[in-house]
Amino acid sequence: MEELFPIFTKTKSFAAYKRVLKTGKTESVEGEGGDTYLQSWVYRTPWGILAVCEDITEKKADNAFQYGLRINGGGYTIFS
């Protein structure tokens, strides 16, 4: 895998894959790829692992916007 996807092997997702293979315990991990944020659930299976991903980009943007409103008293400077 390292030869095919050298950058991926340095991600939180890949580390979670290895931990799940080792421990058998399900994990959830968030990762970023370019302008996209993904939430992944990693499960141990009899044949290895299964990773199910959800695009949470809009949710992250909504949370950042709400955070900006709270800390800036309604301002939008968090995006400048």
C-alpha positions in Angstrom: 0.0 0.0 0.0 2.8 2.4 0.8 4.1 2.2 -2.8 0.7 2.9 -4.3 -0.5 5.6 -1.8 2.6 7.0 0.0 0.8 10.2 1.2 -2.2 8.2 2.5 0.0 6.1 4.8 0.8 9.3 6.7 -2.8 10.1 7.5 -5.0 9.7 10.6 -7.2 7.4 8.6 -4.4 5.0 7.8 -3.3 5.0 11.4 -6.9 4.1 12.4 -6.9 1.3 9.8 -3.8 -0.2 11.4 -5.1 0.1 15.0 -8.4 -1.6 14.0 -6.6 -4.4 12.4 -4.5 -4.9 15.5 -7.1 -4.4 18.2 -10.4 -5.4 16.5 -12.0 -2.3 18.0 -14.2 0.0 15.8 -12.9 3.5 15.4 -14.2 6.8 14.1 -11.8 9.3 12.5 -12.0 12.6 10.7 -9.8 13.6 7.9 -9.2 16.2 5.3 -8.5 15.8 1.6 -8.1 19.1 -0.2 -11.4 21.0 0.3 -13.3 17.9 1.6 -13.7 16.7 5.1 -14.6 13.1 5.7 -15.7 11.2 8.8 -14.8 7.5 8.6 -16.0 4.6 10.7 -13.5 1.7 10.6 -14.7 -1.8 11.4 -12.9 -5.1 11.8 -14.2 -7.9 9.6 -13.2 -11.5 9.2 -11.3 -10.6 5.9 -9.7 -7.3 7.2 -11.4 -4.0 7.7 -14.4 -2.1 6.3 -14.3 1.7 6.2 -17.5 3.7 5.7 -17.0 7.4 5.0 -19.4 10.4 5.1 -18.7 13.8 3.5 -19.0 16.3 6.4 -17.6 19.3 4.6 -20.9 21.3 4.9 -21.2 20.4 8.6 -17.7 21.6 9.2 -18.4 24.9 7.4 -21.7 25.4 9.4 -19.9 24.7 12.7 -17.1 27.2 11.7 -19.7 29.8 10.8 -21.6 29.3 14.1 -18.3 29.5 16.0 -17.5 32.7 14.2 -20.8 34.2 15.2 -20.3 33.3 18.9 -16.7 34.6 19.2 -17.1 37.7 17.1 -20.4 38.9 18.4 -22.0 38.4 15.0 -19.0 39.3 12.9 -17.5 37.2 10.2 -13.8 37.9 10.8 -13.1 34.2 11.3 -13.2 33.8 7.5 -10.9 36.7 6.6 
